Amino acid sequence: MIIIFNIKQITIIYLIMYPLNILCIIPARSGSKGLPDKNIRLYKNKPLLSYSIIQAKHCKYSKNMRIIVSTDSEHYAKIARN
């Protein structure tokens, strides 16, 4: 059974198995038309992308969760790794 829902731009996919495994996918596309590179713009000295990653890491299910950042930019991927 697969359950998918969105919380604050974070898509969480629950794969109901034993033991519980959770896959968190954070999409970070680089081609914004309105505000170029908005996902890596700094807000309070951190890129916006990092807030989604931090939120996922502090989730109560984080022990059973794998976080994946999906992006089309090597620069965005580098920021996500750090």
Residue, then its C-alpha position, 0 to 999 in steps of 0.5 A: m500500500i502506498i500513501i502520498f501526501n504533501i506538507k509544505q512543498i515536501t512530498i512524503i510517500y509512505l510504503i506500508m511494509y514491515p518495518l515501516n520505510i518512508l521515502c521523502i522526495i523534495p523537488a527542486r527545479s532550477g528553471s524558475k521564470g518569475l524569480p530565477d534560482k529562487n530555491i537557492r536564494l538566501y533567507k536568513n543566511k540559508p538557501l530556501l532549499s535547506y529549509s525543506i531538507i531540515q524540516a524533513k530531517h526533524c520529522k518524527y518519522s526521520k529514523n525510518m525515512r530516506i530523503i531524496v532531493s530531485t533536481d535538474s541542476e548540479h549546483y542545487a544538488k551540491i547545496a542539498r548535499n551540504 
